Structures are given as structure tokens and as C-alpha cells.
Amino acid sequence: MLNPYEKINWQSVSRIGSATHMHMTDQELLDNGYRYGIRHFAISNYYPAAPYDADTRPSDFRLHQHWPAVRADGSIIEPPINWNDIITWKDELDEPYRSELPFTEGELAFSNIPDDAILSPNSEHHGFCNSMRIHVCNPGSTFTSGNFDSHNNYRLKQHGFSVGFGGTWQEGFKGMLAHLKYPDAGGITIAHPTSGLLT
């Protein structure tokens, strides 16, 4: 087995606080992590599984989805996707979700990123058709999957959409490695290895 750290002089490196994955969807959560010493933020939000950066607005996932939407039958809707154009069943929704339609542009997730903070692409994927319970992160990769309706408040599942990745974990892993921002700088971590098995 290759040792990727074999040639590193540990006496000369700068160590910074980080984690394999972390869920942070707003400025308050980022500030809290920074307060406790985190400087490298491998933010791994899901629902959808999309990397967060300085330009991310959570409303983008509803108005400007830039990755395909997968239906439960395996068919694909190609991007760009505005869910306002797809959710034609507003009358089926409970409040307050019915009143949220049509979706509108929102604020940035992070309004103040400290100069010494590093945000790396990452996200946490789930809903693989051959391993439903496992959650997998892809630090360093811009790979994106799923949709915004994790709790089925907008009834996307009833209308034929897969909430998670929808394909096999093998297909997902290939996509994660193909979308590394820098070659060999990142990879795949199984976030909760006891909650499901890869088959």
C-alpha cells in the first residue's frame, strides 16, 4: 500500500483545525466552528448534496439547480432546473410550504467568511439504490446529487423524484472522483460505516 505522507516533513507543515465532514448551512454555524478553532471547512451538507462556498444561496437549489434531477424510474431531467416550473401540485401541500411557492431568491448562506478560513468542496450523498442507508462524503469534489426536498414537504417523492443519488454507489463513486477540483486532492469517505453496507 502506498503511503501518501511518506515524503512529508512533519516539522515544517502548518496544522489547521478541520474534520472529515461537517454540516453548516448558515453563518451562525460557520462562526461557531471558527470560534472553536476550525479553519478548514469541508462542509458536507446534503438535501441536496451540494458543495457550499462563498457564493452559495440555499435558494439556488430550488431556482437554479445545476445538476440533473433523477426520477425514481431512472429517467433524468437535465439542468438547469427551476423547481417552480416543475411543482405544479401546490394545492396538495400543507402550510407553510404551500405559501412558500413560488420560490424566490434568498440571501447568501455565508455573509462573512474570515480571511484565514478555507472552504473546500464537499457534500454528503445518500439514497444509493443498492445501499440506501449509507452516507458518503467527497472532500475535494464538486460532485452534486439529490434535491432540496429531504423531508418530502413538497411531495417530490410522491411525484416520482428520488431524494438522494438514485443510482448505484459505484456510479456515485465514479462521479465523485471525476469531479475532484484538483487531481489526487481529495477522495471519498464513508461517513457512517455502521449504518449500511456497500454491496
N, C-alpha and C positions, 0 to 999 in steps of 0.2 A: 504494500500500500504506500502511495506517495504521501510524504509529509509536506503540506503546503507552507509550513512555518520553518522548515529546515534552515533556510538561509537568513532568517530574521535575527538581527542583533537586538535582543530584548532590552539591552541597556540604553539604546538610542531611540526607542519608539515613544510616542506620546499616547498615553492611555486616556480614553474618554468613556464616560458612562453610557451604556446602551443596553439593549435587550434583544432577544431573537425576534420578538414581535410585541407590539403594544397597540392598544385601541385608544385613539384620541381623535375625537370628531369636532372639537372646538378649542378656542383659545384658552379657556379655563383649564382644560385637561393638559394642554401643552405647557402652560405656565406651571402647573403643579409638578409635572415631570422635570421641568427645568429647575424648579426650586429644590428638588431632591437630587440634583446632580446629573441628570440625563443631558447629554449634549449631542448624541447621535440618535435620531428618532427614526427607527424603522417602523413607521406607522403601518399597521396591518388591518385596517378596517375592512369589514365585509358588509354585505347588504347595501349596495353591491360590493364585490371585492375589487376595489379600485384604489390605486395609489393616491395619497393626498400630498399636495405640495403647496407652495406659496400662492398659487393661483386657483386653488380648488374652492368651488362653491358647491355645497351639497345639492343645491337646486340643479346643477349641471347634470346630475344623474337622472333627473326627471325630464329636463328640457333639451339636453344636448348629449345624449348617450352616444359615445364614440366607438362602441364595440357592439358586436351582434347580440341580438336577443334570441334565446333558444326556446322553442316551444317544446312541450312535453313529448310531442310526437317526433322530435328530432329536426323539424324544419327550422329555418333560420330567417330572422328579419334583419336585413343589413343596416348598418348605421349610415347617416346619423338618424337617431331616433328621438322624437319628441313624444313622450307618453301622453300628452294632451291629445294627440291625434289618434291614439290607439284606444284609450279608455273611453269607450262610448256607452258604458253602463253606469254612469254616475248615479242614476236613481236607485241602483242596488246597494249603494254604500251607506254605511251608518255615519252619523255625525261623530266627530268633527271632520271626518275625511271627505264627505260629500262637499262640504263648504270650501275645502282646500282646492278644489278644481274650479277653473283651470289653474295649473301650477304657474307660479311666477318666479322671476329671478330673485335669488336671495343674496345674503352677504357672504363674504369670504369666510371660510372656516377658521383661518388664522389671520388675524389682523396685525399681529406684531411678533415676528419671528426674530429672536435675538441673533445678532451678528455671528456669534460663535456656535450657533446650533446648525446641525447638518440634518436635512431631511432626505432620507433615501427612499426610492420607490420600493413598495412592498404592499401586499394585501393578503387577506386570508380567504382561501377558497374552500367551498364545501359543496355538497349536493352532487357528488360524482355518482353516476348511475350504477357503478359496480362497487361502491364503498360510500354509502350515504352518510355515515356519522363522522367520518374523518375530516379534520380541518387542516389545510396545508398552506403554509406561507411561502412567498417567493421573494426574499430580500434581494434587492438589486434589480428586480424585474418589473417592467411596466405592464405585465400581463393583467388583464381585467376580465371579470366574469360576473354572471348573475344580474339581478336587477334590484331596484330600491325597495321592493315590497316584501321585506323579510317576514313580517307578521301577517301577511295576507290581508291587510287593511283595505287594499284597493282591489282585492279579488283577482289578482293576476293569475293565481294558481287555478281558480275555477274557470278562467278563460284561456287555459291551455299553455301558460308560460311556466318554465322551470325557474325556481327561485335561485338555485345555485348554478354550478357549472353546467350540469345537464349531460355532459359526455363522460367518458371513462377517465379514471385518474391518469392512465397512461397518456391519453390525449392532452389532458391538462398539464402534466409534467413537461411534455414536449413544448407546449405553448409558453410555459414559464421560462424554460431555458432559452427558447428562441427570442424572447423579449428582454434578455438581460441588457441593461443600459451600457455596461462595459463587459466585454468578453472575460469570462472567468472571474468576474467580480460579483459574487452572489451565488444564489442557488435555491435550494428547496429545503424547508424544514417542516417536519410533521409536528404540528402544534400540540396535538392531544393524542399521543400514540396509543393510549389505552381505550379510547372511545370508539375505535373502529379498526377494521383490518383492511389492508390492501390485498386484493385478490387478482 
